[in-house]
């Protein structure tokens, strides 16, 4: 997959690889879909001297992410210590091809204390041609002992015009590329998925419709409008993820509304619409709600508190 943006970061690593000057552990920080995993996979393939298509079957490449619980068939909340210990065992062997061993840990902030300590031993004992890439949306959520041993790289959002141009280069028509780039929130990975998946675009438009229904509506109507978020009655993690995505969409809508008001110079409230200060306050509330969702606080309670403020 093409890397859109982040030229300085990729250039840094290209030079470090060419000069044999890599450190042992790096942390890539940025929003989901911004390009962290794509960049890490590109670098892993380059280190192993293979194509990215061959990466997942290469014996010196290891990818860690949350696993599915065999009993509940649901995604686990954390990365387990057993996974971290497996990596230690595998890295204890020599490289199959006498070159690098590369580890990518996705959602590294979900390492708990036990799995984090197990990983820490990997980082402390790592030597030779071993490179770790830890991916996270927020480095402040990482265990401090892990964070202190990583070189940090921050992946910023990409200009939508750049994303649009790259989508056209990939073969998407101009209109679709423009729409997907606008809805991407500056995240190339999201833009590509939107351009390729009509259902995903429809989901976004459904959230726009939902917002239009609840803004300024009586509380009981707001609750009715979000009931579909609770279809996963036995899976609070899935419900939490769905509402987290909803909050991201609502945040984008509010930011667009704020920009429209600023550009027009009109802060008067028409048809009970929200003022600039109210919209800014809501965006702040959404951020706090995202934090609570990540901490597994009761999702229905969070949703109802948000609805009271809209």
PAGULO-856398 format. One record per residue (C-alpha): chain; x, y, z; residue number from 1; residue in one letter. Coordinates in steps of 0.5 Angstrom, whole numbers, plus 500, padded with zeros to 3 digits. Example, Ala and Ser with C-alpha at 12.3 -4.5 7.8 and 13.67 -1.06 7.14 Angstrom:
<sites>
> A;525;491;516;1;A
> A;527;498;514;2;S
</sites>
This chain:
<sites>
> A;500;500;500;1;X
> A;503;507;498;2;X
> A;505;512;504;3;X
> A;501;518;503;4;X
> A;505;524;507;5;X
> A;510;523;512;6;X
> A;516;524;507;7;X
> A;521;527;513;8;X
> A;520;520;517;9;X
> A;521;516;511;10;X
> A;527;519;509;11;X
> A;530;519;516;12;X
> A;529;511;516;13;X
> A;532;510;509;14;X
> A;538;514;511;15;X
> A;539;510;518;16;X
> A;538;504;514;17;X
> A;543;506;509;18;X
> A;548;508;514;19;X
> A;547;502;519;20;X
> A;545;507;524;21;X
> A;538;504;527;22;X
> A;536;504;534;23;X
> A;533;498;537;24;X
> A;526;501;539;25;X
> A;521;506;536;26;X
> A;514;509;537;27;X
> A;510;511;532;28;X
> A;504;516;535;29;X
> A;498;518;531;30;X
> A;491;518;530;31;X
> A;488;511;527;32;X
> A;489;511;519;33;X
> A;494;516;519;34;X
> A;500;512;516;35;X
> A;503;509;522;36;X
> A;502;501;521;37;X
> A;503;502;513;38;X
> A;510;506;515;39;X
> A;512;501;520;40;X
> A;510;495;515;41;X
> A;514;499;509;42;X
> A;520;499;514;43;X
> A;520;492;516;44;X
> A;520;490;509;45;X
> A;526;494;507;46;X
> A;530;491;513;47;X
> A;528;484;511;48;X
> A;529;485;504;49;X
> A;522;483;501;50;X
> A;516;486;498;51;X
> A;510;488;503;52;X
> A;506;482;500;53;X
> A;511;477;503;54;X
> A;512;480;510;55;X
> A;506;476;514;56;X
> A;509;470;512;57;X
> A;517;471;513;58;X
> A;519;468;519;59;X
> A;523;474;522;60;X
> A;517;478;522;61;X
> A;513;478;528;62;X
> A;506;482;529;63;X
> A;503;483;535;64;X
> A;496;486;536;65;X
> A;490;484;541;66;X
> A;487;477;540;67;X
> A;480;474;540;68;X
> A;478;471;546;69;X
> A;476;463;544;70;X
> A;471;463;549;71;X
> A;467;469;548;72;X
> A;469;470;541;73;X
> A;470;477;542;74;X
> A;476;482;542;75;X
> A;480;482;548;76;X
> A;481;489;552;77;X
> A;489;488;552;78;X
> A;495;485;549;79;X
> A;497;479;554;80;X
> A;503;477;557;81;X
> A;503;471;554;82;X
> A;504;474;547;83;X
> A;510;478;550;84;X
> A;513;472;552;85;X
> A;512;469;545;86;X
> A;516;474;542;87;X
> A;522;473;547;88;X
> A;522;466;546;89;X
> A;522;467;538;90;X
> A;527;473;538;91;X
> A;532;468;543;92;X
> A;533;464;536;93;X
> A;537;466;531;94;X
> A;535;470;525;95;X
> A;533;465;520;96;X
> A;536;469;514;97;X
> A;542;472;518;98;X
> A;539;479;518;99;X
> A;534;483;521;100;X
> A;528;481;526;101;X
> A;523;486;526;102;X
> A;517;486;531;103;X
> A;511;491;530;104;X
> A;506;492;536;105;X
> A;500;495;534;106;X
> A;496;499;540;107;X
> A;502;499;544;108;X
> A;498;503;549;109;X
> A;494;496;551;110;X
> A;500;493;554;111;X
> A;498;492;561;112;X
> A;503;492;567;113;X
> A;505;484;566;114;X
> A;505;484;559;115;X
> A;509;491;559;116;X
> A;514;488;563;117;X
> A;515;482;559;118;X
> A;516;487;553;119;X
> A;521;491;557;120;X
> A;525;485;558;121;X
> A;525;484;550;122;X
> A;527;491;549;123;X
> A;533;491;555;124;X
> A;536;484;552;125;X
> A;535;486;545;126;X
> A;541;486;541;127;X
> A;544;486;534;128;X
> A;539;486;528;129;X
> A;533;487;532;130;X
> A;528;493;531;131;X
> A;521;494;535;132;X
> A;516;499;532;133;X
> A;511;500;537;134;X
> A;504;504;534;135;X
> A;500;508;539;136;X
> A;495;513;538;137;X
> A;497;517;545;138;X
> A;504;516;547;139;X
> A;502;518;554;140;X
> A;498;512;555;141;X
> A;504;508;554;142;X
> A;507;505;560;143;X
> A;513;510;562;144;X
> A;518;504;562;145;X
> A;517;502;555;146;X
> A;516;510;553;147;X
> A;523;511;556;148;X
> A;526;506;551;149;X
> A;523;508;545;150;X
> A;525;514;540;151;X
> A;519;517;538;152;X
> A;516;519;532;153;X
> A;509;523;531;154;X
> A;505;522;525;155;X
> A;501;529;523;156;X
> A;495;529;519;157;X
> A;495;530;512;158;X
> A;493;536;508;159;X
> A;486;533;504;160;X
> A;489;536;498;161;X
> A;495;532;498;162;X
> A;490;526;500;163;X
> A;486;527;494;164;X
> A;491;528;489;165;X
> A;494;521;491;166;X
> A;487;518;491;167;X
> A;487;520;484;168;X
> A;494;517;482;169;X
> A;491;510;485;170;X
> A;486;510;480;171;X
> A;480;513;484;172;X
> A;475;518;480;173;X
> A;476;525;481;174;X
> A;469;526;485;175;X
> A;470;520;489;176;X
> A;477;522;491;177;X
> A;475;529;493;178;X
> A;469;526;497;179;X
> A;474;521;501;180;X
> A;479;526;502;181;X
> A;474;531;505;182;X
> A;471;525;510;183;X
> A;478;522;511;184;X
> A;480;528;517;185;X
> A;487;528;514;186;X
> A;488;520;515;187;X
> A;490;517;509;188;X
> A;488;510;511;189;X
> A;481;512;512;190;X
> A;481;516;506;191;X
> A;483;510;502;192;X
> A;478;505;505;193;X
> A;472;511;504;194;X
> A;474;511;497;195;X
> A;474;503;496;196;X
> A;468;502;501;197;X
> A;461;505;499;198;X
> A;458;502;505;199;X
> A;463;506;509;200;X
> A;461;512;506;201;X
> A;454;510;507;202;X
> A;456;509;515;203;X
> A;459;516;515;204;X
> A;452;519;512;205;X
> A;448;516;517;206;X
> A;452;519;522;207;X
> A;451;526;519;208;X
> A;443;524;519;209;X
> A;443;522;526;210;X
> A;447;528;528;211;X
> A;441;532;525;212;X
> A;436;528;529;213;X
> A;439;529;535;214;X
> A;441;537;535;215;X
> A;437;541;539;216;X
> A;432;535;540;217;X
> A;428;533;546;218;X
> A;432;528;550;219;X
> A;427;522;549;220;X
> A;428;523;542;221;X
> A;436;523;542;222;X
> A;436;517;546;223;X
> A;431;513;541;224;X
> A;436;516;535;225;X
> A;442;512;538;226;X
> A;439;506;540;227;X
> A;442;502;535;228;X
> A;449;503;538;229;X
> A;447;498;543;230;X
> A;445;492;539;231;X
> A;451;489;541;232;X
> A;448;488;548;233;X
> A;453;483;551;234;X
> A;459;486;548;235;X
> A;461;492;551;236;X
> A;468;493;547;237;X
> A;464;493;541;238;X
> A;459;498;543;239;X
> A;464;502;546;240;X
> A;468;502;539;241;X
> A;462;504;535;242;X
> A;460;510;539;243;X
> A;468;512;539;244;X
> A;467;512;531;245;X
> A;460;516;532;246;X
> A;464;521;537;247;X
> A;470;522;531;248;X
> A;464;523;526;249;X
> A;461;528;530;250;X
> A;467;532;532;251;X
> A;469;533;525;252;X
> A;462;536;523;253;X
> A;462;541;529;254;X
> A;469;543;527;255;X
> A;466;544;520;256;X
> A;461;548;523;257;X
> A;466;552;527;258;X
> A;470;554;521;259;X
> A;463;556;517;260;X
> A;461;560;523;261;X
> A;468;564;523;262;X
> A;469;564;515;263;X
> A;462;568;515;264;X
> A;463;572;521;265;X
> A;456;570;524;266;X
> A;455;567;531;267;X
> A;448;568;531;268;X
> A;444;562;533;269;X
> A;439;560;528;270;X
> A;434;555;529;271;X
> A;437;553;536;272;X
> A;443;552;533;273;X
> A;449;551;537;274;X
> A;454;557;538;275;X
> A;461;557;537;276;X
> A;463;556;545;277;X
> A;457;551;545;278;X
> A;461;547;540;279;X
> A;468;548;542;280;X
> A;465;545;549;281;X
> A;462;539;546;282;X
> A;468;538;542;283;X
> A;472;538;549;284;X
> A;466;533;552;285;X
> A;467;528;546;286;X
> A;475;528;548;287;X
> A;473;527;555;288;X
> A;468;521;553;289;X
> A;473;518;548;290;X
> A;478;517;554;291;X
> A;473;514;559;292;X
> A;471;509;553;293;X
> A;478;507;553;294;X
> A;478;506;560;295;X
> A;472;501;560;296;X
> A;467;506;563;297;X
> A;460;504;562;298;X
> A;458;506;555;299;X
> A;451;507;556;300;X
> A;452;512;562;301;X
> A;457;516;557;302;X
> A;452;516;551;303;X
> A;447;519;556;304;X
> A;451;524;559;305;X
> A;453;527;552;306;X
> A;446;527;550;307;X
> A;444;531;555;308;X
> A;450;536;553;309;X
> A;447;537;546;310;X
</sites>
